[in-house]
Amino acid sequence: MTLEMETFPNNLKEIKSYAFLNGGKGLTFKNIPDSVVFIGDWAFSNCPNLKIEFFNVQTIGVTAFFDSG
């Protein structure tokens, strides 16, 4: 699976747990907006080539980026 997005919506408040778990090899985001204050547990885990250029998040869950790029 390949998912490429420039960014998330500017009004997004959180990325829930397991949201992109096993997201595949092509998961790419330009940035996560400042409106996001929470990234849940395992949200981007097992995404080996994950690329996020910028983010400024207050709380990041346990293993949110486990085994990810």
URGIGI-V930210 format. One record per pair of residues at least 6 apart in sequence whose ideal C-beta (glycine too) atoms are under 7 Angstrom apart, sorted by the first residue. I is the first residue (numbers start at 1). J is the second residue. If there is no record, write none. Layout:
i: (I,I)
j: (J,J)
This chain:
i: (1,1,1,2,2,3,3,3,4,4,5,6,7,7,7,7,8,8,8,8,10,10,11,12,12,12,13,13,13,14,14,14,14,15,15,15,15,16,16,17,17,17,17,17,18,18,19,19,20,20,20,20,21,21,21,22,23,23,24,25,25,26,27,27,28,29,30,31,31,31,31,32,32,32,34,36,37,37,37,38,38,38,39,39,39,39,40,40,41,41,41,41,42,42,42,43,43,44,44,44,44,45,45,45,45,45,45,46,46,47,47,48,48,48,49,50,50,51)
j: (23,24,26,24,26,23,26,27,26,28,29,30,29,30,31,33,29,32,33,36,33,35,35,33,35,36,35,36,37,36,37,38,40,36,39,40,43,40,43,40,41,42,43,61,42,43,40,43,27,43,44,47,42,45,46,46,44,47,47,48,49,49,47,50,51,52,53,52,53,54,55,52,55,57,56,57,57,58,59,57,58,59,57,60,61,64,61,64,61,62,63,64,63,64,66,61,64,50,64,65,68,63,64,65,66,67,68,67,68,68,69,67,68,69,69,68,69,69)
